[in-house]
């Protein structure tokens, strides 16, 4: 969330109702845009599919493909998001804007490679037809890159085009869905699911291309050091692992349930749990408000006080004055945490109380109800945990954040093993316990850390300047050198060219695979 | 010669500047020792310090230790007691910059020996003290100049040190000096006055010793009369402490009285380029361009032969080897009354040989010119003083005597150590 604060602050400065609404909308967009868009689109797809009497099996295959793509693209990119966010923040601070485009190219290529490997391994022994695997893999690929570009675009000012990108993509995919259901492409197997998937994919691709356009408008200049960001794996490796363990912590109970006797298995490819997956998906929608609020508060009020404190540390203040600033900052931190907790608790309790009505309204199976309630609480704790982890990261308390993330993962893992034999009624409990305990731990660590904040502020500074040493900087340099040897003449052309090439490849491959009897 | 090892003050930069913060666990007595050390208190138990600071297993590297909570607490106490009105940021970094090389040096790889002999206090003394305590072997100190005094003068005049911190910098250097004085079994000064100053600064009188420098008499060429009464020499680096400007001003006065005279400035000109330029401008201003010759860094022996006298206008000196070498060749010296110069020219207590030259006050072109002219106009006086100079060096400042003194010292110290006495 590197540069978003500037935009938000500008919006708040005018302080009219419209601007405030815009500010919150923007934050909602950046914080939860992809999720909201996905949920809306998928649900609309389901409605459309029902309308066109797509078989339940086909609908389900489509749904599970989407879920897998979302979940695993998140797990793959989250660690990188943490690293890249830090990299972007540093580069913006140093006004080295050309590194943003460069690093985007580099990490895109890296993630291309990783997502390719993941897709191949995943679908290796799957009996699904080749074209379906191809479509699903492409979906995974596009989602990965969308998460990635959103990290960069949070620094962009052009929120209108981001919103447009998602809307247009969504609308287009729905349109394509309707079209393809009328005039489906003649896939041999899984006709309906494949067509739905194709429609959804097309919408996502359009979204991504539009985002890409916004990206290049925002960051028109790059440089040749595309793999410079790899240094940060050596500089702040803990960020990577925090992202990794945190995300895995959210999903590990789901994954274990999938592989348990309670889980189902379709086409020897996708494992699932009918009830729990739905419950979780819905429950996590309820914490979007916290994500939005956190973003707004942190990036505006908190950031100002935060900056003031660190200016006091760096400039001509006595220790007494520094202590005063610190006191105010710490107070603010706790006030925000309490505020967020209050808001979210109100929302979550409301949802829990109104569960029956919600379920009737959405036409959901009552078997889900208890699971849903538990998971809503779990999501609440998860949201608060994330808030504290992000605050810890703000203060560079990376070891503490790591401890919280690992605890989250470990407790969820162990608790799932413990509770699984106890049956369906306990689904969601491990997540709740894990999130709650990790949240409490994180709070304790934050408390301890803030007490000694000034000590940390000074001792974390570098004592003297040296050249970067270690395996990661060397790897970064090697990759940069290798890339330079193979680079095309024009830098901008490189990105665009790759894009168009990818699209054309897609089209051709799809066309070819369709022709199979 | 078994080994030459070079230790750089900036070696700490080889450490990782980001090292993770180590959880330091020390006993309260150990913490008190560290606190005393970091406050530069003279009653610090150095033996205890040497048990703690070099132990990387216990406290980590210098960087890790300085980033620890324990050190932070000590720094905050120090800040609250002496610097509470100061900008904390500057305080923190000033002190870290003092401690970083110091602590890293304390973690140097050991060097075992029978006797440790530093030639100054300061960091050389520190290293010797460290190893002396570590290996339980005696420490013998020789001071050419009084290191702590010199640092004090430098710091007082330094622009790069914030005035609030000059005191602690000076305290730091005195702390290092007194640490060595306390633990040395013998401390050598080059002349009586310096020994007295050492004792004033805390050296135990019983350990004080005077061993003057010595020069190699045989190396010097026999003195033939190549000088013709017009060549004045100054053997020095062109730096402010040698006060070359007073020299030039004196020479102008001499030049007016005796036009044929030439001034030879023999020594390096690269150390302080700005000062050198200022001197050159002064020479131009006085129109002495062809009378003052800068030889640069050359073999002194060749140039000594043609000089009639040597001038030293320094504002601070110890026991200049330059004077001894000139006197060894029988050249009379005009020197300022600093350091041991008077002792060399007029003789120490018990030395009845006479005057080997003339003593003048520092920063005084008139007096200096008068002394130079007196010698230049009187060849007999020059020869007489030159003879005294040679005799004095032969009797008191010969290399043999110098080596004998030290040999005796080492033997005494070694024997005493073996016998378990001091």
Interface residues (C-beta under 8 A of the other chain):
Chain A: X313 X314 X315 X316 X317 X318 X319 X320 X322 X452 X455 X458 X459 X462 X463 X464 X465 X466 X469
Chain B: X12 X13 X16 X17 X18 X21 X63 X66 X67 X68 X69 X72 X76 X79 X80 X84 X85 X86 X87 X88 X89 X90 X92 X96 X100
